[in-house]
Amino acid sequence: SYIDLENPKEFYGAFVVNAKVLYEKLDFPFELMNGDAFPANIPKAQAASSLYAKGSGEGQAYVYWQCSVERDILDNSQTNAEAARGALQQLLDTDWFKNYYEDKDGIYENDVIGKSELGDYSTMRDFYTTDCTWYRHENGLTK
């Protein structure tokens, strides 16, 4: 079908309808955990100005994946979180993380991933609670 790229709102509407297909076609480099799949919709509460920003769609995919991995770590912290932490460590090496994720002080690497390696999941749980509302809603995990 034809998408008028001169009209970003029309393009955005097509994106919402086809979000799941586009995420899959993105050839996302990492596997989701917990049997998760990319959702059919992107968050509707996102500011209109950021919807069209470079890296926005890719960012949505990475954040969704990040939440999937954090959930797996938090759910399995007493059994086998090491593999999931290794997966999360990969995030730090992605171009998306280096170019778009604001972590100048290394809080995500040191306080979220680093502390979890020592058995302290409190900061990760805080990030999961505040940053993963969309993910939790899409997976029926809202309280």
Backbone as JSON Lines, residues from 0, in Angstrom:
{"i":0,"aa":"S","n":[0.83,-1.19,0.0],"ca":[0.0,0.0,0.0],"c":[0.87,1.24,0.0]}
{"i":1,"aa":"Y","n":[0.31,2.35,-0.43],"ca":[1.03,3.61,-0.56],"c":[1.0,4.37,0.76]}
{"i":2,"aa":"I","n":[2.16,4.84,1.19],"ca":[2.26,5.68,2.38],"c":[2.86,7.01,1.96]}
{"i":3,"aa":"D","n":[2.17,8.09,2.25],"ca":[2.62,9.43,1.91],"c":[3.64,9.88,2.95]}
{"i":4,"aa":"L","n":[4.91,9.79,2.61],"ca":[5.97,10.16,3.56],"c":[6.05,11.67,3.76]}
{"i":5,"aa":"E","n":[5.37,12.44,2.92],"ca":[5.32,13.88,3.11],"c":[4.35,14.25,4.23]}
{"i":6,"aa":"N","n":[3.49,13.34,4.61],"ca":[2.51,13.58,5.65],"c":[2.81,12.64,6.82]}
{"i":7,"aa":"P","n":[3.64,13.08,7.78],"ca":[4.08,12.18,8.84],"c":[2.95,11.62,9.69]}
{"i":8,"aa":"K","n":[1.85,12.36,9.86],"ca":[0.75,11.83,10.65],"c":[0.12,10.63,9.96]}
{"i":9,"aa":"E","n":[-0.01,10.71,8.65],"ca":[-0.54,9.56,7.9],"c":[0.43,8.39,8.03]}
{"i":10,"aa":"F","n":[1.73,8.68,7.91],"ca":[2.74,7.63,8.05],"c":[2.67,7.04,9.45]}
{"i":11,"aa":"Y","n":[2.53,7.87,10.48],"ca":[2.46,7.38,11.85],"c":[1.25,6.46,12.02]}
{"i":12,"aa":"G","n":[0.11,6.85,11.42],"ca":[-1.08,6.0,11.5],"c":[-0.81,4.64,10.9]}
{"i":13,"aa":"A","n":[-0.14,4.61,9.76],"ca":[0.21,3.33,9.14],"c":[1.18,2.57,10.03]}
{"i":14,"aa":"F","n":[2.08,3.29,10.7],"ca":[3.05,2.64,11.59],"c":[2.35,1.96,12.75]}
{"i":15,"aa":"V","n":[1.37,2.64,13.34],"ca":[0.66,2.04,14.47],"c":[-0.04,0.76,14.03]}
{"i":16,"aa":"V","n":[-0.68,0.8,12.88],"ca":[-1.38,-0.37,12.38],"c":[-0.41,-1.52,12.12]}
{"i":17,"aa":"N","n":[0.78,-1.2,11.64],"ca":[1.74,-2.23,11.24],"c":[2.94,-2.34,12.17]}
{"i":18,"aa":"A","n":[2.81,-1.86,13.41],"ca":[3.97,-1.81,14.3],"c":[4.6,-3.18,14.5]}
{"i":19,"aa":"K","n":[3.79,-4.2,14.74],"ca":[4.35,-5.52,14.98],"c":[5.13,-6.02,13.77]}
{"i":20,"aa":"V","n":[4.59,-5.83,12.59],"ca":[5.26,-6.26,11.37],"c":[6.57,-5.49,11.2]}
{"i":21,"aa":"L","n":[6.53,-4.18,11.47],"ca":[7.74,-3.38,11.32],"c":[8.82,-3.78,12.32]}
{"i":22,"aa":"Y","n":[8.44,-4.08,13.57],"ca":[9.43,-4.53,14.54],"c":[10.09,-5.82,14.05]}
{"i":23,"aa":"E","n":[9.27,-6.72,13.53],"ca":[9.82,-7.98,13.05],"c":[10.72,-7.78,11.84]}
{"i":24,"aa":"K","n":[10.34,-6.85,10.96],"ca":[11.15,-6.57,9.79],"c":[12.4,-5.77,10.14]}
{"i":25,"aa":"L","n":[12.42,-5.17,11.32],"ca":[13.59,-4.44,11.79],"c":[14.79,-5.37,11.91]}
{"i":26,"aa":"D","n":[14.52,-6.68,11.91],"ca":[15.56,-7.67,12.09],"c":[16.25,-7.42,13.43]}
{"i":27,"aa":"F","n":[15.43,-7.34,14.46],"ca":[15.92,-7.04,15.8],"c":[16.94,-8.08,16.21]}
{"i":28,"aa":"P","n":[18.09,-7.65,16.73],"ca":[19.21,-8.58,16.94],"c":[19.11,-9.51,18.14]}
{"i":29,"aa":"F","n":[18.16,-9.27,19.07],"ca":[18.1,-10.07,20.28],"c":[16.73,-10.72,20.43]}
{"i":30,"aa":"E","n":[16.71,-11.85,21.12],"ca":[15.47,-12.56,21.37],"c":[14.76,-11.99,22.6]}
{"i":31,"aa":"L","n":[13.45,-11.86,22.49],"ca":[12.65,-11.49,23.65],"c":[12.59,-12.71,24.58]}
{"i":32,"aa":"M","n":[12.36,-12.47,25.86],"ca":[12.29,-13.55,26.84],"c":[10.85,-13.75,27.3]}
{"i":33,"aa":"N","n":[10.63,-14.74,28.13],"ca":[9.33,-15.0,28.76],"c":[8.25,-15.38,27.75]}
{"i":34,"aa":"G","n":[8.64,-15.79,26.55],"ca":[7.65,-16.08,25.53],"c":[7.02,-14.81,24.95]}
{"i":35,"aa":"D","n":[7.63,-13.66,25.2],"ca":[7.12,-12.38,24.73],"c":[7.22,-12.26,23.21]}
{"i":36,"aa":"A","n":[6.37,-11.43,22.65],"ca":[6.41,-11.05,21.23],"c":[6.24,-9.54,21.18]}
{"i":37,"aa":"F","n":[6.76,-8.92,20.12],"ca":[6.57,-7.49,19.99],"c":[5.08,-7.19,19.86]}
{"i":38,"aa":"P","n":[4.63,-6.12,20.51],"ca":[3.19,-5.8,20.5],"c":[2.74,-5.21,19.17]}
{"i":39,"aa":"A","n":[1.45,-5.19,19.0],"ca":[0.87,-4.62,17.78],"c":[0.88,-3.1,17.8]}
{"i":40,"aa":"N","n":[0.98,-2.49,18.98],"ca":[0.91,-1.03,19.09],"c":[2.1,-0.46,19.85]}
{"i":41,"aa":"I","n":[2.4,0.79,19.56],"ca":[3.42,1.5,20.33],"c":[2.71,2.36,21.36]}
{"i":42,"aa":"P","n":[3.4,2.84,22.39],"ca":[2.72,3.62,23.43],"c":[2.02,4.85,22.85]}
{"i":43,"aa":"K","n":[0.8,5.05,23.24],"ca":[0.04,6.2,22.74],"c":[0.34,7.47,23.53]}
{"i":44,"aa":"A","n":[0.93,7.35,24.69],"ca":[1.2,8.51,25.54],"c":[2.48,9.24,25.14]}
{"i":45,"aa":"Q","n":[3.18,8.73,24.15],"ca":[4.43,9.34,23.73],"c":[4.17,10.71,23.11]}
{"i":46,"aa":"A","n":[5.01,11.68,23.41],"ca":[4.85,13.03,22.88],"c":[4.95,13.02,21.36]}
{"i":47,"aa":"A","n":[4.07,13.77,20.7],"ca":[4.03,13.79,19.24],"c":[5.37,14.2,18.64]}
{"i":48,"aa":"S","n":[6.09,15.11,19.28],"ca":[7.36,15.58,18.73],"c":[8.41,14.48,18.7]}
{"i":49,"aa":"S","n":[8.32,13.51,19.61],"ca":[9.32,12.43,19.63],"c":[8.93,11.25,18.75]}
{"i":50,"aa":"L","n":[7.67,11.19,18.33],"ca":[7.22,10.07,17.5],"c":[7.97,10.02,16.17]}
{"i":51,"aa":"Y","n":[8.33,11.2,15.66],"ca":[8.96,11.26,14.35],"c":[10.48,11.41,14.44]}
{"i":52,"aa":"A","n":[11.01,11.39,15.65],"ca":[12.45,11.59,15.83],"c":[13.23,10.38,15.33]}
{"i":53,"aa":"K","n":[14.42,10.63,14.83],"ca":[15.28,9.55,14.35],"c":[15.56,8.58,15.49]}
{"i":54,"aa":"G","n":[15.42,7.31,15.22],"ca":[15.7,6.29,16.23],"c":[14.52,5.96,17.12]}
{"i":55,"aa":"S","n":[13.38,6.63,16.93],"ca":[12.23,6.42,17.82],"c":[11.69,5.0,17.74]}
{"i":56,"aa":"G","n":[11.45,4.5,16.54],"ca":[10.92,3.13,16.4],"c":[11.9,2.1,16.91]}
{"i":57,"aa":"E","n":[13.16,2.27,16.58],"ca":[14.19,1.36,17.07],"c":[14.27,1.42,18.59]}
{"i":58,"aa":"G","n":[14.14,2.62,19.12],"ca":[14.17,2.79,20.58],"c":[13.03,2.06,21.25]}
{"i":59,"aa":"Q","n":[11.84,2.12,20.66],"ca":[10.7,1.39,21.23],"c":[11.0,-0.1,21.29]}
{"i":60,"aa":"A","n":[11.59,-0.63,20.24],"ca":[11.92,-2.06,20.21],"c":[12.94,-2.4,21.28]}
{"i":61,"aa":"Y","n":[13.98,-1.57,21.42],"ca":[15.01,-1.84,22.43],"c":[14.45,-1.75,23.85]}
{"i":62,"aa":"V","n":[13.62,-0.75,24.11],"ca":[13.05,-0.61,25.45],"c":[12.16,-1.8,25.77]}
{"i":63,"aa":"Y","n":[11.37,-2.23,24.8],"ca":[10.5,-3.38,25.02],"c":[11.34,-4.63,25.33]}
{"i":64,"aa":"W","n":[12.4,-4.83,24.55],"ca":[13.31,-5.96,24.78],"c":[13.97,-5.84,26.15]}
{"i":65,"aa":"Q","n":[14.45,-4.66,26.49],"ca":[15.1,-4.41,27.78],"c":[14.16,-4.79,28.92]}
{"i":66,"aa":"C","n":[12.9,-4.41,28.82],"ca":[11.92,-4.74,29.86],"c":[11.67,-6.24,29.93]}
{"i":67,"aa":"S","n":[11.65,-6.89,28.78],"ca":[11.47,-8.34,28.74],"c":[12.61,-9.04,29.48]}
{"i":68,"aa":"V","n":[13.83,-8.58,29.25],"ca":[14.99,-9.17,29.91],"c":[14.98,-8.85,31.41]}
{"i":69,"aa":"E","n":[14.7,-7.6,31.76],"ca":[14.65,-7.24,33.19],"c":[13.61,-8.08,33.93]}
{"i":70,"aa":"R","n":[12.45,-8.27,33.31],"ca":[11.42,-9.12,33.94],"c":[11.95,-10.52,34.17]}
{"i":71,"aa":"D","n":[12.63,-11.08,33.17],"ca":[13.18,-12.42,33.3],"c":[14.19,-12.48,34.44]}
{"i":72,"aa":"I","n":[15.04,-11.49,34.54],"ca":[16.03,-11.45,35.62],"c":[15.34,-11.36,36.98]}
{"i":73,"aa":"L","n":[14.38,-10.45,37.1],"ca":[13.7,-10.26,38.38],"c":[12.88,-11.49,38.78]}
{"i":74,"aa":"D","n":[12.27,-12.15,37.8],"ca":[11.48,-13.35,38.09],"c":[12.35,-14.55,38.44]}
{"i":75,"aa":"N","n":[13.57,-14.57,37.94],"ca":[14.44,-15.74,38.12],"c":[15.72,-15.43,38.88]}
{"i":76,"aa":"S","n":[15.71,-14.36,39.66],"ca":[16.95,-13.93,40.33],"c":[17.5,-14.98,41.29]}
{"i":77,"aa":"Q","n":[16.65,-15.85,41.79],"ca":[17.13,-16.87,42.72],"c":[17.59,-18.15,42.01]}
{"i":78,"aa":"T","n":[17.33,-18.26,40.7],"ca":[17.67,-19.49,40.0],"c":[18.72,-19.27,38.92]}
{"i":79,"aa":"N","n":[18.35,-18.64,37.79],"ca":[19.29,-18.54,36.68],"c":[19.22,-17.18,36.0]}
{"i":80,"aa":"A","n":[19.61,-16.15,36.7],"ca":[19.58,-14.81,36.11],"c":[20.87,-14.49,35.36]}
{"i":81,"aa":"E","n":[21.9,-15.31,35.5],"ca":[23.18,-15.0,34.88],"c":[23.09,-14.87,33.36]}
{"i":82,"aa":"A","n":[22.38,-15.77,32.72],"ca":[22.24,-15.72,31.26],"c":[21.49,-14.46,30.84]}
{"i":83,"aa":"A","n":[20.45,-14.12,31.58],"ca":[19.68,-12.91,31.26],"c":[20.53,-11.66,31.46]}
{"i":84,"aa":"R","n":[21.33,-11.62,32.53],"ca":[22.21,-10.46,32.75],"c":[23.2,-10.33,31.61]}
{"i":85,"aa":"G","n":[23.7,-11.46,31.11],"ca":[24.6,-11.43,29.96],"c":[23.92,-10.84,28.74]}
{"i":86,"aa":"A","n":[22.64,-11.19,28.56],"ca":[21.87,-10.63,27.45],"c":[21.72,-9.13,27.62]}
{"i":87,"aa":"L","n":[21.43,-8.69,28.83],"ca":[21.25,-7.27,29.09],"c":[22.55,-6.51,28.88]}
{"i":88,"aa":"Q","n":[23.66,-7.13,29.19],"ca":[24.97,-6.5,28.99],"c":[25.18,-6.17,27.51]}
{"i":89,"aa":"Q","n":[24.59,-6.97,26.61],"ca":[24.73,-6.72,25.17],"c":[24.16,-5.36,24.77]}
{"i":90,"aa":"L","n":[23.16,-4.92,25.51],"ca":[22.52,-3.64,25.22],"c":[23.54,-2.51,25.2]}
{"i":91,"aa":"L","n":[24.5,-2.56,26.1],"ca":[25.49,-1.49,26.23],"c":[26.35,-1.33,24.98]}
{"i":92,"aa":"D","n":[26.47,-2.41,24.2],"ca":[27.31,-2.37,23.0],"c":[26.56,-2.0,21.73]}
{"i":93,"aa":"T","n":[25.25,-1.81,21.83],"ca":[24.48,-1.49,20.62],"c":[24.66,-0.03,20.23]}
{"i":94,"aa":"D","n":[24.55,0.21,18.94],"ca":[24.62,1.59,18.44],"c":[23.47,2.4,19.03]}
{"i":95,"aa":"W","n":[22.29,1.78,19.18],"ca":[21.15,2.5,19.74],"c":[21.47,3.0,21.14]}
{"i":96,"aa":"F","n":[22.02,2.16,22.0],"ca":[22.34,2.56,23.36],"c":[23.38,3.67,23.36]}
{"i":97,"aa":"K","n":[24.4,3.52,22.56],"ca":[25.48,4.5,22.51],"c":[25.02,5.85,21.96]}
{"i":98,"aa":"N","n":[24.08,5.83,21.01],"ca":[23.65,7.08,20.35],"c":[22.41,7.73,20.94]}
{"i":99,"aa":"Y","n":[21.53,6.94,21.56],"ca":[20.24,7.49,21.96],"c":[19.91,7.37,23.44]}
{"i":100,"aa":"Y","n":[20.5,6.42,24.13],"ca":[20.16,6.21,25.54],"c":[20.99,7.17,26.38]}
{"i":101,"aa":"E","n":[20.35,8.0,27.17],"ca":[21.07,8.98,27.98],"c":[21.5,8.35,29.29]}
{"i":102,"aa":"D","n":[22.77,8.02,29.39],"ca":[23.32,7.4,30.59],"c":[24.75,7.88,30.79]}
{"i":103,"aa":"K","n":[24.9,9.21,30.81],"ca":[26.23,9.82,30.92],"c":[27.0,9.35,32.14]}
{"i":104,"aa":"D","n":[26.3,9.12,33.24],"ca":[26.96,8.73,34.48],"c":[27.13,7.22,34.64]}
{"i":105,"aa":"G","n":[26.7,6.46,33.63],"ca":[26.85,5.01,33.68],"c":[25.95,4.34,34.71]}
{"i":106,"aa":"I","n":[24.83,4.98,35.03],"ca":[23.93,4.44,36.06],"c":[23.36,3.09,35.62]}
{"i":107,"aa":"Y","n":[22.96,3.0,34.36],"ca":[22.37,1.73,33.92],"c":[23.4,0.6,34.01]}
{"i":108,"aa":"E","n":[24.6,0.86,33.51],"ca":[25.63,-0.18,33.55],"c":[26.05,-0.51,34.99]}
{"i":109,"aa":"N","n":[26.28,0.51,35.79],"ca":[26.83,0.27,37.14],"c":[25.78,-0.09,38.18]}
{"i":110,"aa":"D","n":[24.67,0.65,38.19],"ca":[23.68,0.45,39.25],"c":[22.61,-0.58,38.9]}
{"i":111,"aa":"V","n":[22.25,-0.68,37.63],"ca":[21.24,-1.67,37.26],"c":[21.89,-3.02,36.99]}
{"i":112,"aa":"I","n":[22.8,-3.06,36.02],"ca":[23.44,-4.33,35.67],"c":[24.48,-4.73,36.73]}
{"i":113,"aa":"G","n":[25.36,-3.79,37.08],"ca":[26.44,-4.1,38.02],"c":[25.96,-4.58,39.37]}
{"i":114,"aa":"K","n":[25.01,-3.88,39.96],"ca":[24.49,-4.29,41.26],"c":[23.77,-5.64,41.19]}
{"i":115,"aa":"S","n":[23.07,-5.89,40.07],"ca":[22.37,-7.17,39.95],"c":[23.37,-8.33,39.89]}
{"i":116,"aa":"E","n":[24.54,-8.09,39.34],"ca":[25.57,-9.13,39.31],"c":[26.04,-9.48,40.72]}
{"i":117,"aa":"L","n":[25.85,-8.54,41.64],"ca":[26.23,-8.78,43.04],"c":[25.03,-9.23,43.88]}
{"i":118,"aa":"G","n":[23.89,-9.44,43.22],"ca":[22.71,-9.92,43.92],"c":[21.77,-8.83,44.43]}
{"i":119,"aa":"D","n":[22.06,-7.57,44.11],"ca":[21.2,-6.46,44.53],"c":[20.34,-6.04,43.34]}
{"i":120,"aa":"Y","n":[19.06,-6.39,43.36],"ca":[18.16,-6.12,42.25],"c":[17.28,-4.89,42.48]}
{"i":121,"aa":"S","n":[17.55,-4.13,43.54],"ca":[16.68,-3.01,43.89],"c":[16.63,-1.93,42.81]}
{"i":122,"aa":"T","n":[17.76,-1.55,42.25],"ca":[17.77,-0.5,41.22],"c":[17.12,-1.01,39.94]}
{"i":123,"aa":"M","n":[17.39,-2.27,39.6],"ca":[16.75,-2.85,38.42],"c":[15.24,-2.87,38.61]}
{"i":124,"aa":"R","n":[14.79,-3.25,39.79],"ca":[13.34,-3.29,40.06],"c":[12.75,-1.88,39.94]}
{"i":125,"aa":"D","n":[13.47,-0.86,40.43],"ca":[13.01,0.52,40.29],"c":[12.88,0.92,38.81]}
{"i":126,"aa":"F","n":[13.9,0.61,38.01],"ca":[13.86,0.92,36.58],"c":[12.7,0.18,35.91]}
{"i":127,"aa":"Y","n":[12.54,-1.1,36.25],"ca":[11.47,-1.91,35.67],"c":[10.1,-1.32,36.02]}
{"i":128,"aa":"T","n":[9.95,-0.88,37.26],"ca":[8.68,-0.32,37.71],"c":[8.37,1.0,37.0]}
{"i":129,"aa":"T","n":[9.37,1.85,36.84],"ca":[9.12,3.17,36.25],"c":[9.18,3.18,34.72]}
{"i":130,"aa":"D","n":[10.08,2.41,34.13],"ca":[10.32,2.48,32.69],"c":[9.54,1.46,31.86]}
{"i":131,"aa":"C","n":[8.94,0.49,32.49],"ca":[8.34,-0.62,31.74],"c":[6.82,-0.68,31.84]}
{"i":132,"aa":"T","n":[6.18,0.45,32.05],"ca":[4.72,0.48,32.17],"c":[4.07,-0.07,30.91]}
{"i":133,"aa":"W","n":[4.51,0.38,29.73],"ca":[3.95,-0.09,28.46],"c":[4.14,-1.6,28.32]}
{"i":134,"aa":"Y","n":[5.34,-2.07,28.58],"ca":[5.63,-3.51,28.49],"c":[4.7,-4.31,29.41]}
{"i":135,"aa":"R","n":[4.58,-3.86,30.66],"ca":[3.75,-4.59,31.62],"c":[2.29,-4.58,31.18]}
{"i":136,"aa":"H","n":[1.82,-3.45,30.66],"ca":[0.45,-3.37,30.18],"c":[0.22,-4.34,29.01]}
{"i":137,"aa":"E","n":[1.14,-4.36,28.07],"ca":[1.01,-5.24,26.89],"c":[1.02,-6.72,27.27]}
{"i":138,"aa":"N","n":[1.61,-7.06,28.41],"ca":[1.73,-8.45,28.81],"c":[0.81,-8.81,29.99]}
{"i":139,"aa":"G","n":[-0.15,-7.92,30.27],"ca":[-1.13,-8.2,31.33],"c":[-0.52,-8.27,32.71]}
{"i":140,"aa":"L","n":[0.53,-7.49,32.95],"ca":[1.23,-7.52,34.24],"c":[0.96,-6.3,35.09]}
{"i":141,"aa":"T","n":[0.02,-5.45,34.67],"ca":[-0.27,-4.25,35.46],"c":[-1.06,-4.62,36.7]}
{"i":142,"aa":"K","n":[-0.79,-3.84,37.74],"ca":[-1.46,-4.11,39.01],"c":[-2.51,-3.07,39.29]}
